[in-house]
């Protein structure tokens, strides 16, 4: 667990960022006319005298004439009457005729008079990313169409892609736009029609298509990369399949967007009408929402109980059943806003869960949370966009955010793999040091045992020695006695093996390197106060002392023997901290790469000593400090004592 001092602030900023990114396009759309001074349709007429199509396009929003159950151009009826003045964008199921609310499905025509429009180039008018079938006419001439329009519901076929036709305006002072719409679910013009230069719109569509498929390729690459990183970072168990499942649903959800469905419609979706896939779109969205639980649980280590998981399964199942079983007319009028809004209960719950457990977040936990926010933002913006609530072209937003999310998660998993490698390195180092510790203790105790055997031999022969000395003394042969004592002292002379500290493990490690230093003629000085009970485990103490002293002895051995070579170790407790300082002479040359000290030892197993010391010390909330000049290298360790 890695505590983050700024976790609270980052989480709150993440929530604010999510709300801003979700609602900012909606706010901009709401104030679109105030900001741009663009004209708006009033009572079926819009004045375009201030519009310059050379510079782009214009939205034809506002009040349009509406003719229910009439196709004014394709199948005209005699003297049709205006039924309503209807807002565009909006759904006709929000309106009533003859005391009855209009149904979700059906057909009708919208009519708008354009005044003040003077443009001598080819133009077109389309409804981008629209889910219903439609035809657009200007002055009775077809300029765009999408899907199949019919007065019979079973013959209506929808596809979110329009065929565009160029049209040159006549010299009349006004022009009439008629849009015929037929739908089985998405009632009315809930997306805003766009009038613009034909060449510019076609060129923009081509460029957007190219960008779309480039992004899709990047998305596939990022998904495969993410799955590869995930496969290398988790154990093989059944519940580890949640991420590949999430990736699958992300791909399906992207394919169901208006940007991609027309391409995948005949390939993967059996050429289903776009409106018929709405159930699948809701299902994939609910599943993606639910899988966020496993993302947060695994990568943030925020535990969800079995009861919580089952509760949200039931919750989303109920929302989905309501969506499936409630008649379309009732859903469009009463529930089309509330059901999508209720799906965000889980997002709020996730934020509260993470916020309350922020002190328990593991490394990269907050990064994963920010990645989850991108998923939420992508789903939210796409829901707004396909419902006509945003004028800005946000059609590719969800895929872009999913790509960013995938790369973020790939980076997190790559870091996890790096941590696993480092942990493996530390574990291997610990095993090696444990074996070395056993060898050190054996050699140290062999030395002690040899001295004890010598003492036993001396004790066994002491009576004979005393007899000889007594006999020589009685005979007054003091020169012979003096010579005998000198020879005896030389025979039993042994090096004194000091006691370095009270801790057996530390004592054996320091004693081992004391013998190695003595063997190579290196001056060794120890002033250690390490008790039998320490905050650190024996294996961690072995890693710190073993690596520090091993590096020190090695550095001294690389020096010219004619120069002063020394190793000094000091260990004491001061102000509630266990302090360990190892100082040694060295030849004055160090190799440093990316602020890391590189070992000069041969072999792949070397080079991790200082890094392993740092990992152990960080785990105890301590710190490591390294100092050096041309002659002396010093490593200092400070660990809080509990």
BELHUQUI-V967091 format. One record per residue. N is the residue number from 1. RES is the residue in one small letter. PSI is psi in whole degrees, 0 to 359 (* if undefined). NEAR is the number of other ideal C-beta (glycine too) atoms within 12 Angstrom. Layout:
n res psi near
N RES PSI NEAR
N RES PSI NEAR
This chain:
n res psi near
1 x 131 19
2 x 114 22
3 x 142 18
4 x 119 23
5 x 328 11
6 x 17 14
7 x 316 29
8 x 312 20
9 x 320 15
10 x 318 24
11 x 315 34
12 x 318 20
13 x 322 18
14 x 318 33
15 x 316 27
16 x 318 17
17 x 317 20
18 x 313 32
19 x 321 22
20 x 313 19
21 x 329 32
22 x 315 32
23 x 343 20
24 x 314 23
25 x 326 27
26 x 318 25
27 x 317 20
28 x 318 21
29 x 319 30
30 x 322 18
31 x 21 15
32 x 312 25
33 x 327 22
34 x 321 12
35 x 314 13
36 x 346 21
37 x 24 12
38 x 149 29
39 x 158 26
40 x 146 27
41 x 136 35
42 x 120 20
43 x 45 19
44 x 12 28
45 x 140 26
46 x 133 36
47 x 114 23
48 x 22 34
49 x 336 16
50 x 2 19
51 x 133 30
52 x 101 20
53 x 341 28
54 x 331 16
55 x 4 14
56 x 236 19
57 x 171 31
58 x 145 38
59 x 134 36
60 x 68 42
61 x 167 34
62 x 208 33
63 x 120 26
64 x 156 41
65 x 141 33
66 x 135 39
67 x 107 33
68 x 138 32
69 x 37 25
70 x 134 31
71 x 95 29
72 x 327 35
73 x 312 29
74 x 312 26
75 x 71 20
76 x 146 17
77 x 162 16
78 x 127 8
79 x 61 9
80 x 146 21
81 x 148 17
82 x 125 22
83 x 316 24
84 x 159 29
85 x 114 22
86 x 142 38
87 x 141 27
88 x 122 36
89 x 145 41
90 x 170 30
91 x 136 38
92 x 344 40
93 x 351 33
94 x 358 26
95 x 160 27
96 x 145 17
97 x 133 22
98 x 37 11
99 x 3 7
100 x 144 12
101 x 140 23
102 x 144 31
103 x 167 30
104 x 316 31
105 x 163 35
106 x 199 39
107 x 157 38
108 x 177 41
109 x 145 42
110 x 141 49
111 x 135 44
112 x 135 43
113 x 127 29
114 x 125 37
115 x 154 23
116 x 9 21
117 x 116 36
118 x 115 22
119 x 124 30
120 x 359 13
121 x 173 20
122 x 139 23
123 x 171 40
124 x 166 40
125 x 129 46
126 x 168 40
127 x 99 44
128 x 142 39
129 x 39 41
130 x 137 43
131 x 346 44
132 x 169 47
133 x 142 42
134 x 160 47
135 x 140 39
136 x 129 44
137 x 139 32
138 x 120 38
139 x 39 25
140 x 358 20
141 x 135 25
142 x 129 28
143 x 342 37
144 x 155 38
145 x 156 33
146 x 130 40
147 x 198 37
148 x 123 29
149 x 137 34
150 x 154 25
151 x 348 22
152 x 126 15
153 x 322 24
154 x 351 13
155 x 356 16
156 x 130 31
157 x 127 29
158 x 143 39
159 x 133 33
160 x 48 38
161 x 133 34
162 x 144 35
163 x 129 22
164 x 144 31
165 x 135 23
166 x 148 23
167 x 134 29
168 x 126 19
169 x 145 31
170 x 181 19
171 x 11 12
172 x 157 16
173 x 342 16
174 x 158 23
175 x 152 33
176 x 128 31
177 x 130 47
178 x 129 38
179 x 118 50
180 x 131 40
181 x 135 49
182 x 137 43
183 x 155 43
184 x 345 35
185 x 311 35
186 x 85 44
187 x 129 38
188 x 182 43
189 x 79 44
190 x 352 37
191 x 151 40
192 x 128 41
193 x 147 43
194 x 128 40
195 x 132 41
196 x 175 37
197 x 131 30
198 x 311 29
199 x 318 18
200 x 319 26
201 x 317 33
202 x 315 23
203 x 319 17
204 x 321 25
205 x 321 30
206 x 313 15
207 x 319 16
208 x 324 23
209 x 318 21
210 x 313 15
211 x 320 20
212 x 313 33
213 x 333 21
214 x 315 18
215 x 322 29
216 x 321 29
217 x 318 16
218 x 321 23
219 x 315 35
220 x 316 23
221 x 314 18
222 x 325 32
223 x 314 32
224 x 321 19
225 x 316 24
226 x 317 35
227 x 320 29
228 x 315 22
229 x 320 30
230 x 317 33
231 x 327 21
232 x 348 21
233 x 356 29
234 x 159 24
235 x 157 12
236 x 101 11
237 x 159 9
238 x 316 10
239 x 351 17
240 x 357 20
241 x 4 19
242 x 322 28
243 x 312 35
244 x 324 24
245 x 319 23
246 x 319 36
247 x 319 37
248 x 316 20
249 x 329 30
250 x 316 42
251 x 316 31
252 x 317 28
253 x 321 38
254 x 319 45
255 x 336 33
256 x 355 39
257 x 159 43
258 x 336 43
259 x 329 36
260 x 340 36
261 x 322 39
262 x 331 33
263 x 316 22
264 x 350 30
265 x 308 27
266 x 345 14
267 x 312 13
268 x 337 18
269 x 25 22
270 x 30 12
271 x 35 19
272 x 145 24
273 x 141 34
274 x 321 39
275 x 336 36
276 x 346 28
277 x 4 35
278 x 324 37
279 x 319 21
280 x 322 27
281 x 316 38
282 x 318 32
283 x 312 25
284 x 323 32
285 x 316 39
286 x 318 35
287 x 316 31
288 x 318 41
289 x 313 41
290 x 322 38
291 x 344 34
292 x 332 45
293 x 313 36
294 x 326 32
295 x 310 42
296 x 321 40
297 x 314 29
298 x 318 33
299 x 339 37
300 x 348 40
301 x 36 26
302 x 112 35
303 x 132 21
304 x 131 27
305 x 162 13
306 x 324 12
307 x 319 11
308 x 316 23
309 x 314 24
310 x 321 15
311 x 317 19
312 x 331 31
313 x 313 22
314 x 317 15
315 x 309 25
316 x 328 32
317 x 320 20
318 x 316 20
319 x 320 31
320 x 319 29
321 x 321 17
322 x 315 24
323 x 318 31
324 x 320 20
325 x 333 16
326 x 133 21
327 x 145 19
328 x 322 30
329 x 316 25
330 x 318 19
331 x 311 30
332 x 324 35
333 x 319 24
334 x 332 18
335 x 354 24
336 x 338 34
337 x 320 19
338 x 319 19
339 x 310 30
340 x 324 30
341 x 321 17
342 x 341 23
343 x 341 33
344 x 3 29
345 x 319 23
346 x 320 35
347 x 318 34
348 x 318 20
349 x 318 25
350 x 316 37
351 x 314 30
352 x 321 18
353 x 315 30
354 x 320 41
355 x 316 27
356 x 329 18
357 x 24 27
358 x 330 30
359 x 347 21
360 x 1 21
361 x 135 32
362 x 176 30
363 x 135 24
364 x 6 29
365 x 318 37
366 x 325 38
367 x 318 33
368 x 320 39
369 x 317 43
370 x 325 36
371 x 319 36
372 x 325 45
373 x 323 38
374 x 320 35
375 x 314 42
376 x 316 38
377 x 316 36
378 x 314 38
379 x 319 43
380 x 313 37
381 x 320 36
382 x 322 39
383 x 318 34
384 x 314 36
385 x 313 37
386 x 350 39
387 x 14 32
388 x 19 35
389 x 356 31
390 x 129 34
391 x 328 32
392 x 145 26
393 x 97 29
394 x 18 35
395 x 329 35
396 x 2 33
397 x 314 33
398 x 316 44
399 x 319 40
400 x 316 31
401 x 324 35
402 x 324 42
403 x 313 34
404 x 316 29
405 x 316 39
406 x 317 38
407 x 323 25
408 x 312 31
409 x 325 39
410 x 318 33
411 x 320 25
412 x 313 34
413 x 324 34
414 x 320 22
415 x 323 25
416 x 318 29
417 x 319 21
418 x 320 19
419 x 321 20
420 x 320 19
421 x 316 18
422 x 319 23
423 x 321 22
424 x 320 17
425 x 316 24
426 x 317 29
427 x 318 20
428 x 319 20
429 x 320 34
430 x 319 29
431 x 317 19
432 x 317 26
433 x 326 36
434 x 317 24
435 x 318 17
436 x 322 29
437 x 318 36
438 x 317 21
439 x 319 21
440 x 311 32
441 x 320 28
442 x 313 18
443 x 318 24
444 x 314 32
445 x 334 21
446 x 320 19
447 x 314 27
448 x 318 25
449 x 320 16
450 x 318 17
451 x 322 20
452 x 322 16
453 x 321 15
454 x 320 19
455 x 320 16
456 x 319 14
457 x 319 17
458 x 317 21
459 x 322 15
460 x 324 12
461 x 359 17
462 x 325 16
463 x 322 12
464 x 318 16
465 x 319 23
466 x 322 18
467 x 316 14
468 x 315 22
469 x 321 22
470 x 316 15
471 x 316 16
472 x 324 21
473 x 319 18
474 x 326 12
475 x 356 13
476 x 18 10
477 x 72 16
478 x 330 14
479 x 318 13
480 x 323 17
481 x 318 22
482 x 318 15
483 x 320 16
484 x 315 24
485 x 322 20
486 x 314 14
487 x 323 15
488 x 318 21
489 x 321 14
490 x 324 11
491 x 319 15
492 x 3 19
493 x 131 13
494 x 152 18
495 x 139 14
496 x 128 11
497 x 110 24
498 x 161 20
499 x 118 20
500 x 323 31
501 x 178 30
502 x 345 17
503 x 122 29
504 x 317 25
505 x 309 36
506 x 320 40
507 x 317 35
508 x 322 36
509 x 312 45
510 x 320 47
511 x 321 36
512 x 311 37
513 x 337 42
514 x 315 36
515 x 320 30
516 x 319 29
517 x 316 31
518 x 322 22
519 x 326 17
520 x 11 23
521 x 32 20
522 x 130 31
523 x 128 22
524 x 127 33
525 x 132 24
526 x 134 33
527 x 84 20
528 x 135 36
529 x 86 23
530 x 115 36
531 x 172 21
532 x 331 14
533 x 119 18
534 x 162 31
535 x 322 27
536 x 148 32
537 x 163 19
538 x 320 28
539 x 321 27
540 x 321 34
541 x 322 42
542 x 319 40
543 x 314 42
544 x 305 50
545 x 315 47
546 x 311 42
547 x 317 43
548 x 313 43
549 x 323 47
550 x 316 39
551 x 322 39
552 x 312 42
553 x 318 38
554 x 316 30
555 x 320 37
556 x 324 37
557 x 336 27
558 x 351 25
559 x 161 28
560 x 124 14
561 x 340 14
562 x 344 7
563 x 164 18
564 x 122 17
565 x 131 30
566 x 157 27
567 x 133 40
568 x 134 31
569 x 133 40
570 x 131 27
571 x 127 37
572 x 168 22
573 x 129 23
574 x 124 17
575 x 44 10
576 x 15 14
577 x 141 23
578 x 116 37
579 x 131 30
580 x 125 49
581 x 123 34
582 x 124 46
583 x 140 32
584 x 155 37
585 x 154 34
586 x 173 34
587 x 358 22
588 x 3 16
589 x 131 16
590 x 147 23
591 x 120 12
592 x 129 14
593 x 122 11
594 x 46 8
595 x 17 11
596 x 142 16
597 x 125 29
598 x 132 19
599 x 144 26
600 x 359 20
601 x 149 21
602 x 150 9
603 x 151 10
604 x 343 10
605 x 355 17
606 x 168 23
607 x 1 22
608 x 4 34
609 x 302 39
610 x 322 35
611 x 319 30
612 x 321 39
613 x 315 41
614 x 318 29
615 x 316 27
616 x 313 39
617 x 319 35
618 x 325 25
619 x 334 26
620 x 6 28
621 x 23 20
622 x 193 28
623 x 156 22
624 x 133 31
625 x 135 19
626 x 132 28
627 x 150 16
628 x 152 24
629 x 203 13
630 x 345 11
631 x 333 21
632 x 135 26
633 x 131 33
634 x 131 27
635 x 129 38
636 x 135 30
637 x 134 36
638 x 124 27
639 x 129 33
640 x 137 22
641 x 126 21
642 x * 14
